Each structure stands twice: as structure tokens, then as C-alpha cells.
Amino acid sequence: MIRKNWMSAMAVLFAVASTIILLRNIALWGIDFVIYFMINSELTNEKFVLVMYGISIILFIFSKRVSNE
């Protein structure tokens, strides 16, 4: 169950924004290039998508922890 607080709202925002960015990049470049951009050594938009998913997961975890206290 998702708690209704500002952390869970920000987590949903990060997840939705990163999904939109990822789908846009797949539509523009194709899945092969997106996977290549995720694993190469340059700092690319796809790596920011992975970081945004990570931030979203962390915010979900903290939102459940804060709500339980």
C-alpha cells in the first residue's frame, strides 16, 4: 500500500518522469541504442533514468518508514 505523504508523491513523480524519458528514448533511438547508451562509459540520459528509478525506490522505502513511526 502506498502511503499518502510527500515522499511517496515525489517517488511516483520520479518514477513517471523516468518512464516517460525512457520510452521517449526508445521511440527515438530504438532499444539497441538505449541499451548501448546504458552500458557505455559516457554520462548519458539513460544513466539519469537509472538514477531516477533508484531515487524513486529510496523515496518509497523512506515514505513507508516515516509513516510507520
C-alpha positions in Angstrom: 0.0 0.0 0.0 1.4 3.4 -0.9 1.3 5.9 1.9 -0.1 9.3 1.2 2.7 11.7 2.1 5.1 14.0 0.2 7.8 11.3 -0.1 5.6 8.8 -1.8 4.3 11.6 -4.1 7.8 12.5 -5.1 8.6 8.8 -5.6 5.7 8.5 -8.0 6.8 11.7 -9.8 10.3 10.4 -10.3 9.1 7.0 -11.5 6.7 8.6 -14.0 9.2 11.1 -15.3 11.9 8.5 -15.7 9.5 6.1 -17.5 8.5 8.9 -19.9 12.1 9.7 -20.6 13.0 6.0 -21.2 10.0 5.4 -23.5 10.8 8.6 -25.5 14.4 7.5 -26.0 13.3 4.0 -27.1 10.9 5.6 -29.6 13.6 7.9 -30.9 16.7 5.7 -30.9 15.5 2.1 -30.6 16.1 -0.5 -27.9 19.6 -1.4 -29.2 21.0 2.1 -28.9 19.3 2.7 -25.5 20.9 -0.4 -24.1 24.2 0.6 -25.5 23.9 4.1 -24.0 23.1 2.5 -20.6 26.3 0.4 -20.6 28.9 2.7 -22.2 31.3 4.8 -20.2 29.8 8.2 -21.1 27.3 10.1 -19.0 24.1 9.8 -20.9 20.4 10.5 -20.4 19.7 6.8 -19.9 22.0 6.7 -16.9 20.0 9.5 -15.4 16.9 7.4 -15.9 18.5 4.6 -13.8 19.4 7.1 -11.1 15.9 8.5 -11.1 14.5 5.0 -10.7 16.9 4.5 -7.8 15.8 7.7 -6.1 12.2 6.7 -6.6 12.8 3.3 -4.8 14.7 5.1 -2.0 11.8 7.6 -1.5 9.3 4.7 -1.4 11.3 3.0 1.2 11.6 6.1 3.4 8.0 7.0 2.9 6.9 3.7 4.4 9.5 4.0 7.2 8.4 7.6 8.1 4.7 6.6 8.0 5.2 3.8 10.5 6.8 6.0 13.1 
